[in-house]
Amino acid sequence: MNLTQKTAGTARVPSHPIKRAYEYFEEIKTEFSKIQWTEGGEVLTLAKVVVAATFLFGLSIYVADVVIHRVLMSLDAIFKWVVG
């Protein structure tokens, strides 16, 4: 069974590769026209939110790292003082 027989009930498949490519890109163009694109201002606002959230997340990881480092250094100092 070839491709034309498989799609006999749905759509006609052009035989020439260039024509198939042209129709493919026409379908893409049609589908892109159906998309509701986000407004530029909203994209900018959401980008700012993402950058701020990423910065705050990174800052919280840094603070946790510093706190854990100082706690471990304090425990090391106490251990060295007790053991000698």
NORLINNOR-V459345 format. One record per pair of residues at least 4 apart in sequence whose C-alpha atoms are under 8 Angstrom apart, sorted by the first residue. I is the first residue (numbers start at 1). J is the second residue. If there is no record, write none. Layout:
i:I j:J
i:I j:J
This chain:
i:1 j:5
i:1 j:6
i:2 j:6
i:3 j:7
i:3 j:13
i:4 j:8
i:4 j:12
i:4 j:13
i:7 j:11
i:7 j:12
i:7 j:13
i:8 j:12
i:13 j:20
i:14 j:19
i:14 j:20
i:15 j:19
i:15 j:20
i:16 j:20
i:17 j:21
i:18 j:22
i:19 j:23
i:20 j:24
i:21 j:25
i:22 j:26
i:23 j:27
i:24 j:28
i:25 j:29
i:26 j:30
i:27 j:31
i:28 j:32
i:29 j:33
i:30 j:34
i:31 j:35
i:38 j:42
i:38 j:43
i:39 j:43
i:40 j:44
i:41 j:45
i:42 j:46
i:43 j:47
i:44 j:48
i:45 j:49
i:46 j:50
i:47 j:51
i:48 j:52
i:49 j:53
i:50 j:54
i:51 j:55
i:52 j:56
i:53 j:57
i:54 j:58
i:55 j:59
i:56 j:60
i:57 j:61
i:58 j:62
i:59 j:63
i:60 j:64
i:61 j:65
i:62 j:66
i:63 j:67
i:64 j:68
i:65 j:69
i:66 j:70
i:67 j:71
i:68 j:72
i:69 j:73
i:70 j:74
i:71 j:75
i:72 j:76
i:73 j:77
i:74 j:78
i:75 j:79
i:76 j:80
i:77 j:81
i:78 j:82
i:79 j:83
i:79 j:84
i:80 j:84
